[in-house]
Amino acid sequence: MGNRVWAGVAGMAVLAALAAVAAGQEAPATAPPQAGAAPTAVYQPKFPGDPARSEPEAAALGYMRTLLQAQRDYRKKFGHYAASLYALAGGARSFTKRMARTDRGDYIVNFHGGGNYFSVALTPKQFDAAHRGFFLDDHGVFHVEDDKPATADSPLLRESFQ
């Protein structure tokens, strides 16, 4: 689909240039798209009230929601929270061994757990408008930071799973 978008953009530029020439004006200068560059897309929310600002944030928050549900299932089954992501992968159906990896693409997972407590922070490899830091603990309340790793003391994100 990306090639069709760029073909459409190039076609529009050609039409604009032809219209300008027909009107006796100079053709507008347009820069060709860079090879391998993806068109800039506006984030489309995944559900009403989606707090994510980008696809990477949506993936990070989805991971955290899955982890929260898996920890709740694990606690029902074993009477305590999983002490590691690998233990969670072995004891909760919704959490896989692949999900236990701490490198999540644009984010790094920092997990602490066991007993009656767990917390997880997803910290972006680079902070920018599309990558905020997130924190969640056994209370099910999401915290967010725009420019540093999120903690339990960070501002609340609208999303909460009580």
C-alpha positions, 0 to 999 in steps of 0.5 A: 500500500505504501507504494500506491500512496507515494505514486498518488503523491507523485501523480498529484505533484505532476498534475500541479506542475502541469496546471502551473505550466498551463497557467503560465506559472513556474512549477512548484518545487517538490522534493521526491520521497526518500528511499525507504521512508514511510509516509507519516501516518496519524495515529488511529485510536484502537478503541474509544478513549484510547490513551496511546498517541502512537502505534508503539505506545498502543503496543506498550499499553497492550503489553501492560494490559496483557501482563496485568491480566496474566498476573491476576490469573496467576495469583488466582491459580497460585495465591501470589504474583509471579516473581519473574516474567518467565514464571508468568509465562509458565503459569498464565495462559495469556502470557507467552515465553516470547512476551517474557523478553524485556526488549519490546522493540521501541521499549524496554521492560523493567519488571519486579514481582513476587508475593503480594506485589508486582510492578512493570515499567516500559521505558522507551529507548528514545523519548519523543512525542510518540514514545512516553514512559509507562508504569503499572503495579498490582493496583492496576493503575497506569502512570505516564511520563513524557520525558523520563521513566515512569514510576508509581509517583508519576501522573496518572494515565486516564486508563485504569483497570481496578 
